[in-house]
Amino acid sequence: MTVTYTARVANARFGGFSQLLLLWRGSIYKLLWRELVCFLGLYMALSAAYRFVLTEEQKRYFEKLVIYCDQYASLIPVSFVLGFYVTLVVHRWWNQYLCMPLPDALMCVVAGTVHGRDERGRLYRRTLMRYAGLSAVLILRSVSTAVFKRFPTVDHVVEAGFMTREERKKFENLNSSYNKYWVPCVWFSNLAAQARREGRIRDNSALKLLLEELTVFRGKCGMLFHYDWISVPLVYTQVVTIAVYSYFLACLIGRQFLDPAQGYEGHNLDLCVPIFTLLQFFFYAGWLKVAEQLINPFGEDDDDFETNFLIDRNFQVSMLAVDEMYDDLAMLEKDLYWDATEARAPYTAATAFLLQQPSFQGSTFDITLAKEDMQFQRLDGADGPLGEAHGDFLQRLLPVGAGMAAAGLLGRRLSLMRRKNSCVSETSTAASCACAGAPDGAAPECGCWDPLLDAGLREPEPELPVGPEMPVPGPTPEPFTTVPMPAPRGPAPPWLPSPIGEEEESLA
């Protein structure tokens, strides 16, 4: 069973992980104590032979060998190779758990799409979920030793109730040399199509949703099969194992304590037990043991996946969801906060302090700026209101002619564009002009009327019919007939971006 210690480390406190060091089940001590005792025994045997068995000449040769092994053992990249390997194994281990076929989404879709409170409707729903559970059992007994010990043959699967005897005959009569965990998924699809023909599934959209969830479930079963088939490359595992074992084989000799009287550098102290070498062995060999335990989580180690528990849980909840809970609803009632403008669940005395904490609005809500830093600035750096930037930008984009006539035309077009883009209505503009009383056909004195612009750019307005009679069609007006402005304009109002005609004068 998986070792769970989440509740022990729910809150960070002083020495929070220290209480986990005394646990035995699933611990590193349980995994590593044999290797540690073996390493320490070999080390002590070599140390005793150096001290009590070897002659003086043999001791001098052994001391040179110790110095040589200690000098070159650091060339073995144990940390680099082992670190990448364990990272790969842990990532693979978690992905395998994410591929466990859980029926929760599928059973909800079955309960919502396969209708009928009669016995046949109940039979449809239960059989569909039994096929899903059968597919999970078949794939798990193919990859997990614990499940295989529980269901060693297909007869055990039949006796457990996941498969009927008639289904077993069809399963065994299917000629295929490959793993047939996918067969119940095909039965599921055929049964769902039959339920659609009988009207148990009311439309094609519901059938599509049901088959999509089945596809996800079947895909997870397939991924478990592929994870079991495609292992971490053997060469990588061999390299890591050889690196760790050769490093500590060199440490057996290189970390021996030598006679301080010989004056070797770094051998001024003579101890019997290599404390830091044992710690190094504990860390590196323990790291390798972690990878060894996680590389196949479908075994029977303390931290392997509880596959038999998952089979029992999934089979029970799936049958409850599609049978006893089908169309089983409580009476609809108004909730507790029906008339409340702001619904908020109550807090206990242990959590009442959370009410005093303000809600998070965003990381920038606490930033303050000075008043002068909050003023908008023009990009070109010129003085004046911010609204003039649009016209200046258009003026820079328009091409400049070679002569004065082109420059004057450019200025008049810019003025026309400003008048069209202005938010001032025709009525307010006409009322603000001092030459509003100029006769028709006469040029006003204020200069706000341009015959070229009015003749070439303004279209003549059609006359509206007066009275019940239909208007008599007349001759088509000339395309460039000069039509005076409805009302001449005077000095520009103060809310306009710039005085009208200012650009004509500057360009002329």
C-alpha positions as CSV (number, residue, x, y, z in Angstrom):
1,M,0.0,0.0,0.0
2,T,1.2,3.5,-0.8
3,V,2.8,5.3,2.1
4,T,0.9,8.5,2.7
5,Y,2.4,11.2,5.0
6,T,0.7,14.3,3.6
7,A,-1.2,15.1,6.9
8,R,2.1,15.0,8.8
9,V,3.6,17.8,6.7
10,A,0.5,19.9,6.1
11,N,2.0,22.9,7.9
12,A,5.7,24.0,7.7
13,R,7.3,24.2,11.1
14,F,10.6,23.8,12.8
15,G,12.0,20.3,12.0
16,G,8.9,19.4,10.0
17,F,10.5,16.6,8.0
18,S,12.4,15.3,11.1
19,Q,9.4,13.3,12.3
20,L,9.4,11.4,9.0
21,L,13.0,10.1,9.5
22,L,11.8,7.5,12.0
23,L,9.3,5.8,9.7
24,W,10.4,2.4,8.5
25,R,7.8,1.3,6.0
26,G,8.7,2.7,2.6
27,S,11.8,4.4,4.0
28,I,15.3,4.5,2.5
29,Y,16.6,2.5,5.5
30,K,14.4,-0.4,4.5
31,L,15.6,-0.3,0.9
32,L,19.3,0.4,1.5
33,W,20.4,-1.3,4.7
34,R,21.6,-4.5,3.0
35,E,23.9,-2.6,0.6
36,L,25.1,-0.3,3.4
37,V,26.0,-3.2,5.7
38,C,27.8,-4.9,2.8
39,F,29.8,-1.8,1.9
40,L,30.8,-1.2,5.5
41,G,31.8,-4.8,6.0
42,L,34.1,-4.8,3.0
43,Y,35.6,-1.5,4.1
44,M,36.3,-2.8,7.6
45,A,37.9,-6.0,6.2
46,L,40.3,-4.0,4.1
47,S,41.1,-1.7,7.0
48,A,41.8,-4.7,9.3
49,A,44.0,-6.3,6.6
50,Y,46.1,-3.1,6.2
51,R,46.6,-2.8,9.9
52,F,47.2,-6.4,11.0
53,V,47.9,-8.6,8.0
54,L,50.1,-6.8,5.5
55,T,53.9,-6.5,5.9
56,E,55.6,-3.1,6.0
57,E,56.5,-3.4,2.3
58,Q,53.0,-4.4,1.4
59,K,51.7,-1.5,3.5
60,R,53.8,1.0,1.5
61,Y,52.4,-0.4,-1.8
62,F,48.8,-0.4,-0.4
63,E,49.2,3.2,0.7
64,K,50.2,4.2,-2.9
65,L,47.2,2.4,-4.2
66,V,44.9,4.3,-1.7
67,I,46.3,7.6,-2.8
68,Y,45.9,6.7,-6.5
69,C,42.2,5.6,-6.1
70,D,41.3,8.6,-4.0
71,Q,42.8,11.0,-6.6
72,Y,41.1,9.5,-9.7
73,A,37.7,8.5,-8.2
74,S,36.5,12.0,-8.5
75,L,36.7,11.7,-12.3
76,I,33.6,9.5,-12.4
77,P,30.6,11.9,-13.0
78,V,28.2,10.2,-10.5
79,S,26.1,13.3,-9.7
80,F,25.6,14.3,-13.3
81,V,24.6,10.9,-14.6
82,L,22.5,9.9,-11.6
83,G,20.7,13.2,-11.4
84,F,19.4,13.1,-15.0
85,Y,18.5,9.5,-14.7
86,V,16.4,9.9,-11.5
87,T,14.7,13.0,-13.0
88,L,13.7,10.9,-16.0
89,V,12.4,8.1,-13.9
90,V,10.3,10.3,-11.6
91,H,8.7,12.1,-14.6
92,R,7.9,8.7,-16.2
93,W,6.5,7.4,-12.8
94,W,4.0,10.3,-12.5
95,N,2.9,10.0,-16.1
96,Q,2.2,6.4,-15.6
97,Y,-0.2,7.2,-12.8
98,L,-1.9,9.8,-14.9
99,C,-2.6,7.0,-17.4
100,M,-4.5,4.9,-14.9
101,P,-7.9,4.2,-16.4
102,L,-10.4,5.8,-14.1
103,P,-14.2,5.5,-15.1
104,D,-15.5,8.6,-13.3
105,A,-16.1,10.7,-16.5
106,L,-17.3,7.7,-18.5
107,M,-19.9,6.7,-15.8
108,C,-21.3,10.2,-15.6
109,V,-21.8,10.3,-19.4
110,V,-23.4,6.8,-19.4
111,A,-25.8,7.8,-16.6
112,G,-26.8,11.0,-18.5
113,T,-27.1,9.6,-22.0
114,V,-28.4,6.0,-21.7
115,H,-32.0,6.4,-20.5
116,G,-34.6,4.0,-19.2
117,R,-35.7,3.1,-15.7
118,D,-36.9,-0.4,-16.8
119,E,-34.8,-3.5,-16.5
120,R,-33.4,-3.3,-20.0
121,G,-32.2,0.3,-19.5
122,R,-30.5,-0.8,-16.3
123,L,-29.0,-3.7,-18.1
124,Y,-27.6,-1.4,-20.8
125,R,-25.9,0.9,-18.3
126,R,-24.5,-1.8,-16.1
127,T,-23.1,-3.8,-19.0
128,L,-21.5,-0.7,-20.5
129,M,-19.6,0.0,-17.3
130,R,-18.8,-3.7,-16.8
131,Y,-17.1,-3.7,-20.2
132,A,-15.1,-0.6,-19.2
133,G,-14.0,-2.3,-16.0
134,L,-13.2,-5.5,-17.8
135,S,-10.9,-3.6,-20.2
136,A,-9.1,-2.1,-17.2
137,V,-8.7,-5.4,-15.5
138,L,-7.2,-7.0,-18.6
139,I,-4.6,-4.3,-19.1
140,L,-3.7,-4.2,-15.4
141,R,-3.2,-7.9,-15.1
142,S,-0.8,-7.6,-18.1
143,V,1.4,-4.9,-16.4
144,S,1.0,-5.4,-12.7
145,T,2.3,-8.4,-10.8
146,A,-0.2,-7.7,-7.9
147,V,-3.2,-7.8,-10.3
148,F,-1.8,-10.9,-12.1
149,K,-1.6,-12.7,-8.8
150,R,-5.2,-11.9,-8.1
151,F,-6.4,-12.8,-11.7
152,P,-3.8,-15.3,-13.0
153,T,-6.2,-16.7,-15.7
154,V,-9.2,-15.6,-17.7
155,D,-11.3,-18.1,-15.6
156,H,-10.6,-16.0,-12.5
157,V,-11.8,-12.9,-14.4
158,V,-15.0,-14.8,-15.2
159,E,-15.5,-16.0,-11.7
160,A,-15.0,-12.5,-10.4
161,G,-17.9,-11.3,-12.4
162,F,-16.1,-9.0,-14.9
163,M,-16.9,-11.4,-17.8
164,T,-19.7,-13.9,-18.6
165,R,-19.1,-17.3,-20.0
166,E,-20.6,-16.4,-23.3
167,E,-18.3,-13.4,-23.5
168,R,-15.4,-15.6,-22.6
169,K,-16.1,-17.8,-25.6
170,K,-16.2,-14.8,-27.9
171,F,-13.0,-13.5,-26.4
172,E,-11.1,-16.8,-26.8
173,N,-12.4,-17.5,-30.3
174,L,-11.0,-14.2,-31.5
175,N,-7.9,-15.1,-33.4
176,S,-5.2,-12.6,-32.5
177,S,-1.7,-13.2,-31.1
178,Y,-1.6,-9.7,-29.5
179,N,-2.9,-8.5,-26.2
180,K,-6.7,-8.3,-26.4
181,Y,-7.4,-5.8,-23.7
182,W,-9.2,-3.7,-26.3
183,V,-11.9,-6.2,-27.1
184,P,-14.3,-5.0,-24.3
185,C,-14.0,-1.5,-25.7
186,V,-15.3,-2.7,-29.0
187,W,-18.1,-4.5,-27.3
188,F,-18.9,-1.2,-25.5
189,S,-19.1,0.6,-28.9
190,N,-21.4,-2.0,-30.4
191,L,-23.7,-2.0,-27.4
192,A,-23.8,1.8,-27.4
193,A,-24.8,1.8,-31.1
194,Q,-27.5,-0.8,-30.4
195,A,-28.8,1.5,-27.6
196,R,-29.0,4.3,-30.0
197,R,-31.0,2.3,-32.5
198,E,-33.5,1.3,-29.7
199,G,-33.8,5.0,-28.6
200,R,-32.1,4.5,-25.3
201,I,-29.6,7.1,-26.5
202,R,-31.8,9.8,-27.8
203,D,-29.6,11.6,-30.4
204,N,-26.3,11.3,-32.2
205,S,-24.7,14.0,-30.2
206,A,-25.1,12.0,-27.0
207,L,-23.7,8.9,-28.7
208,K,-20.8,11.0,-29.9
209,L,-20.1,12.2,-26.4
210,L,-20.3,8.7,-25.0
211,L,-17.8,7.3,-27.6
212,E,-15.4,10.2,-27.0
213,E,-15.2,9.4,-23.3
214,L,-14.7,5.7,-24.2
215,T,-11.9,6.8,-26.5
216,V,-10.1,8.6,-23.7
217,F,-10.6,5.6,-21.4
218,R,-9.2,3.2,-24.0
219,G,-6.3,5.6,-24.7
220,K,-5.2,5.4,-21.1
221,C,-5.3,1.6,-21.2
222,G,-3.1,1.7,-24.3
223,M,-0.6,4.1,-22.7
224,L,-0.2,1.7,-19.8
225,F,0.6,-1.1,-22.3
226,H,3.2,1.1,-24.1
227,Y,4.8,2.2,-20.8
228,D,5.2,-1.5,-19.9
229,W,6.5,-2.3,-23.4
230,I,8.9,0.7,-23.9
231,S,11.3,0.9,-20.9
232,V,14.0,3.4,-20.2
233,P,16.8,2.5,-22.6
234,L,18.9,-0.3,-21.1
235,V,22.2,1.4,-21.8
236,Y,21.2,4.4,-19.7
237,T,20.3,2.2,-16.7
238,Q,23.6,0.3,-17.2
239,V,25.7,3.4,-17.3
240,V,24.2,4.8,-14.1
241,T,24.6,1.5,-12.3
242,I,28.2,1.0,-13.4
243,A,29.0,4.6,-12.5
244,V,27.7,4.3,-9.0
245,Y,29.1,0.9,-8.3
246,S,32.6,1.7,-9.7
247,Y,32.7,4.9,-7.8
248,F,32.1,3.2,-4.4
249,L,34.4,0.4,-5.4
250,A,37.2,2.9,-5.7
251,C,36.1,4.5,-2.4
252,L,36.5,1.2,-0.7
253,I,40.3,1.6,-1.2
254,G,40.7,5.3,-1.7
255,R,38.9,6.3,1.5
256,Q,41.0,4.1,3.8
257,F,42.8,5.8,6.7
258,L,46.5,5.5,6.5
259,D,49.2,5.6,9.1
260,P,49.7,9.2,10.1
261,A,53.4,8.5,10.8
262,Q,54.1,8.2,7.1
263,G,53.3,11.9,6.6
264,Y,50.9,11.5,3.7
265,E,49.0,14.7,2.8
266,G,45.4,14.6,4.1
267,H,46.0,11.6,6.3
268,N,46.7,13.2,9.6
269,L,43.9,11.5,11.4
270,D,43.3,7.8,11.8
271,L,39.7,6.6,12.4
272,C,38.2,3.2,12.0
273,V,34.8,4.2,10.6
274,P,34.6,6.5,7.5
275,I,31.6,8.6,8.6
276,F,31.5,10.9,5.6
277,T,32.1,8.1,3.1
278,L,29.2,6.3,4.6
279,L,27.0,9.4,4.2
280,Q,28.1,9.7,0.6
281,F,27.2,6.1,0.0
282,F,23.9,6.6,1.7
283,F,23.0,9.5,-0.6
284,Y,24.2,8.2,-3.9
285,A,23.2,4.6,-3.5
286,G,19.9,5.8,-2.0
287,W,19.3,7.9,-5.1
288,L,19.9,4.9,-7.2
289,K,17.4,2.9,-5.0
290,V,14.8,5.6,-5.6
291,A,15.1,5.1,-9.3
292,E,15.0,1.4,-8.9
293,Q,11.8,1.5,-7.0
294,L,10.0,4.1,-9.2
295,I,11.0,2.7,-12.6
296,N,8.2,0.2,-12.4
297,P,5.4,1.3,-10.1
298,F,3.3,-1.8,-10.9
299,G,5.2,-4.1,-8.6
300,E,4.7,-4.9,-4.9
301,D,7.0,-2.4,-3.3
302,D,5.7,-0.2,-0.5
303,D,5.3,2.8,-2.7
304,D,4.0,1.1,-5.8
305,F,0.5,1.9,-7.2
306,E,-2.4,0.3,-5.4
307,T,-3.8,-1.4,-8.5
308,N,-6.1,-3.9,-6.7
309,F,-7.6,-1.1,-4.6
310,L,-8.2,0.9,-7.8
311,I,-10.0,-2.0,-9.4
312,D,-12.3,-2.5,-6.4
313,R,-13.0,1.2,-6.1
314,N,-13.6,1.8,-9.8
315,F,-16.0,-1.2,-10.2
316,Q,-18.0,-0.2,-7.2
317,V,-18.5,3.5,-7.9
318,S,-19.2,2.9,-11.6
319,M,-22.1,0.5,-10.8
320,L,-23.5,2.9,-8.1
321,A,-23.4,5.8,-10.6
322,V,-25.3,4.1,-13.4
323,D,-27.7,2.0,-11.4
324,E,-28.7,3.1,-7.9
325,M,-28.0,6.8,-8.6
326,Y,-29.6,6.9,-12.0
327,D,-32.3,9.5,-12.1
328,D,-32.1,9.7,-8.3
329,L,-32.6,13.4,-7.5
330,A,-33.4,15.2,-4.3
331,M,-36.4,17.6,-4.2
332,L,-35.5,21.0,-5.5
333,E,-35.4,23.7,-2.8
334,K,-34.3,27.2,-2.5
335,D,-30.8,27.5,-1.2
336,L,-29.8,29.2,2.0
337,Y,-28.7,32.4,0.1
338,W,-31.7,32.7,-2.2
339,D,-32.5,36.3,-1.2
340,A,-29.0,37.4,-0.2
341,T,-27.4,40.0,-2.4
342,E,-23.9,38.8,-1.4
343,A,-23.7,35.1,-0.8
344,R,-20.9,34.1,1.6
345,A,-20.5,30.8,3.5
346,P,-19.9,31.1,7.2
347,Y,-16.5,30.6,9.0
348,T,-15.8,28.7,12.1
349,A,-14.0,30.2,15.1
350,A,-10.7,28.7,13.9
351,T,-11.0,30.4,10.5
352,A,-12.7,33.6,11.4
353,F,-9.4,35.6,11.0
354,L,-9.6,35.0,7.3
355,L,-12.5,37.5,7.1
356,Q,-10.2,40.3,8.1
357,Q,-7.9,39.7,5.2
358,P,-8.6,41.8,2.0
359,S,-9.3,40.0,-1.2
360,F,-6.6,39.9,-3.8
361,Q,-7.1,42.4,-6.6
362,G,-3.9,42.0,-8.6
363,S,-0.2,42.6,-8.0
364,T,-0.3,46.1,-9.5
365,F,-3.1,47.5,-7.3
366,D,-0.6,48.6,-4.6
367,I,1.5,50.6,-7.0
368,T,1.3,54.4,-6.5
369,L,2.4,57.1,-9.0
370,A,3.1,60.8,-8.6
371,K,0.5,63.2,-10.1
372,E,3.0,64.5,-12.7
373,D,3.8,60.9,-13.8
374,M,0.2,60.2,-14.6
375,Q,-0.1,62.9,-17.3
376,F,-0.3,61.7,-20.9
377,Q,2.6,63.0,-23.1
378,R,2.8,63.5,-26.9
379,L,5.2,61.1,-28.7
380,D,6.7,63.9,-30.9
381,G,7.5,66.1,-27.9
382,A,5.7,69.2,-29.3
383,D,3.7,71.5,-27.1
384,G,0.0,71.8,-27.4
385,P,-3.1,69.7,-26.7
386,L,-2.9,65.9,-27.2
387,G,-5.6,66.0,-29.9
388,E,-3.4,67.7,-32.4
389,A,-1.2,64.7,-32.8
390,H,-3.6,62.9,-35.1
391,G,-3.6,65.6,-37.8
392,D,0.2,66.2,-37.6
393,F,0.7,62.5,-38.1
394,L,-1.5,62.5,-41.2
395,Q,0.3,65.5,-42.5
396,R,3.6,63.8,-42.3
397,L,2.3,60.8,-44.2
398,L,0.8,62.8,-47.2
399,P,3.3,63.5,-50.0
400,V,4.5,67.1,-50.6
401,G,4.1,68.5,-54.2
402,A,6.8,70.3,-56.1
403,G,5.1,73.7,-56.4
404,M,3.1,76.1,-54.3
405,A,-0.2,74.9,-55.8
406,A,0.3,71.4,-54.6
407,A,1.2,72.8,-51.1
408,G,-1.9,74.9,-51.0
409,L,-4.1,71.9,-52.1
410,L,-2.5,69.8,-49.4
411,G,-3.3,72.3,-46.8
412,R,-6.9,72.7,-47.9
413,R,-7.3,68.9,-47.9
414,L,-5.9,68.7,-44.4
415,S,-8.3,71.3,-43.3
416,L,-11.2,69.4,-44.8
417,M,-10.1,66.2,-43.1
418,R,-10.0,68.1,-39.8
419,R,-13.5,69.5,-40.3
420,K,-14.8,66.0,-41.1
421,N,-13.2,64.4,-38.1
422,S,-14.3,67.2,-35.7
423,C,-17.0,66.3,-33.3
424,V,-18.7,69.7,-33.8
425,S,-22.0,69.5,-35.6
426,E,-22.9,71.6,-38.6
427,T,-25.4,73.6,-36.6
428,S,-23.0,74.7,-33.9
429,T,-20.3,75.5,-36.6
430,A,-22.7,77.6,-38.6
431,A,-23.9,79.5,-35.5
432,S,-20.3,80.4,-34.5
433,C,-19.4,81.8,-37.9
434,A,-19.5,85.6,-38.3
435,C,-20.4,85.5,-42.1
436,A,-23.6,83.4,-41.7
437,G,-25.6,86.0,-43.6
438,A,-23.5,86.0,-46.8
439,P,-25.7,85.8,-50.0
440,D,-25.7,82.7,-52.2
441,G,-22.9,82.6,-54.7
442,A,-20.8,85.2,-52.8
443,A,-17.6,84.3,-51.2
444,P,-17.6,85.0,-47.4
445,E,-15.1,87.3,-46.0
446,C,-13.9,85.0,-43.2
447,G,-12.2,82.6,-45.6
448,C,-14.0,79.5,-44.4
449,W,-15.5,78.8,-47.8
450,D,-13.4,77.1,-50.5
451,P,-14.9,76.9,-54.0
452,L,-12.4,74.2,-55.0
453,L,-13.1,72.0,-52.2
454,D,-16.9,72.5,-52.3
455,A,-16.9,72.0,-56.1
456,G,-14.7,69.0,-56.4
457,L,-15.3,67.1,-53.1
458,R,-18.9,67.8,-52.2
459,E,-21.7,66.0,-54.0
460,P,-24.9,68.1,-54.8
461,E,-27.8,67.3,-52.5
462,P,-31.0,66.2,-54.4
463,E,-34.1,68.3,-53.9
464,L,-36.8,66.7,-51.9
465,P,-40.3,66.6,-53.4
466,V,-42.9,69.0,-51.9
467,G,-46.5,68.0,-51.6
468,P,-48.2,64.8,-52.7
469,E,-47.0,65.0,-56.4
470,M,-44.0,63.1,-57.5
471,P,-40.9,65.1,-58.4
472,V,-40.3,65.8,-62.1
473,P,-36.9,64.5,-63.2
474,G,-34.7,67.3,-64.5
475,P,-31.4,67.5,-66.1
476,T,-28.5,65.9,-64.4
477,P,-26.3,68.5,-62.7
478,E,-22.8,69.0,-63.8
479,P,-20.3,66.8,-61.8
480,F,-18.2,69.8,-60.8
481,T,-21.0,72.4,-60.2
482,T,-20.0,74.9,-57.5
483,V,-22.4,74.6,-54.6
484,P,-21.9,77.1,-51.7
485,M,-21.7,75.9,-48.1
486,P,-25.0,75.9,-46.2
487,A,-23.7,78.5,-43.8
488,P,-20.4,80.4,-43.8
489,R,-18.2,80.2,-40.8
490,G,-16.5,82.8,-38.6
491,P,-13.7,82.4,-36.1
492,A,-13.2,78.9,-34.9
493,P,-14.8,77.9,-31.5
494,P,-12.3,77.3,-28.7
495,W,-13.0,73.6,-28.5
496,L,-11.7,72.9,-32.1
497,P,-8.3,71.3,-32.2
498,S,-6.8,74.2,-34.3
499,P,-8.0,77.3,-36.1
500,I,-9.5,76.5,-39.5
501,G,-7.3,77.6,-42.4
502,E,-4.1,77.7,-40.3
503,E,-2.4,75.0,-42.3
504,E,-3.3,76.7,-45.7
505,E,-1.5,79.8,-44.6
506,S,1.6,78.0,-43.3
507,L,1.9,75.9,-46.5
508,A,1.3,78.9,-48.8
